[in-house]
Amino acid sequence: MKAVITVIGKDKVGIIAEVSGFLAKKSVNILDISQTIMQDMFCMIMLVEFRDDDTVISDISGQLTELGKRMGLSIHLQREELFQSMHRI
């Protein structure tokens, strides 16, 4: 299953390392990543794939939200099909 992760917040050292390290520990594969800095705001979108069908996406989503809070960031995870349907014109 694929999902989209968004990360937004004040730029600081280690954001990509922390988020990607968390995903690696959960056996989540990063398929694509785009990040930019807008003034002092860090913005990243990741397309990820869950290799394990038993992975409960709500558990990972909650853990990412908590990681974001600890880092002073907004981190959200959505299933790819939900993300696609919400952003169709």
N, C-alpha and C positions, 0 to 999 in steps of 0.2 A: 504494500500500500504506500502511496506517495502522499506527502503533505507539504505545506508551505509554512515556513517560520519567518516572522518579521521581528526585527530587533531595532528599537529606536531609543535614543537617549544621548546625554552629553558624552562627547568623545573622551575616551581615556585608554590607556595602555591595557591590553589583555582581553578585550571584549571577544574578539574572534577566537582566541585561544581558549577562553573559559567556556564559551558556548559549544565550540566544536569538540572540546574535551569531554564535556557532559554528554554530547550525542554519541561519541565514540564508546563511552562506558555503557551506554544503553544499546549498543550495536545498531545505531541508526546511521545509514550511509548518506553522505552529502553528495547529491547529484550535480547541483549547480549552486553558485553563490554569487551575489552581486552586492557590493557595498560601496558607499560613498560618504563623504563628510560634507555636510551643508552648513557652512559657517562653523559652528562648534558642535553641531549635532551629528551623531553617528547614525546611519541608516543602512540596514542590511536585510536582504531577502534571500532565503535559502530554500531550495527544492530538495527535500530529503525523501529517503525511502526506508520504510520499516521492513527489515528482512524477516522478522519473526511475526507470523500471523497472530500469535497469542499476545502481542504487545497491546496493552490497553492505552489507546491514544489519550484518553482523559487523564490518566495517571502521569504520562509524560508531559502533557500540557500543563498540568498543575505544578509539576516540578520545575518546568521552564519558567512559569510565572513567578514562583518563589525565587529561583535563581535571579531573575530580573529584578525583583524587589531588593535582594541583597546587593545587587550591583548598581542600583539606581537606574534601571532600564525598564522599558516596556517590551516584553517578549510574548508573542502570541503564536500559537500553532493552529492550523486549520487543515483538514483533509483537502487534498488537491481538488476533488470534485466540488466541494462546498465553496472553496475559494474561486474556482472557475465560474460557477453559477452566480455567485454574488457580483462578479466583475464583468459580466457580459453586457454588451450594449444592446 
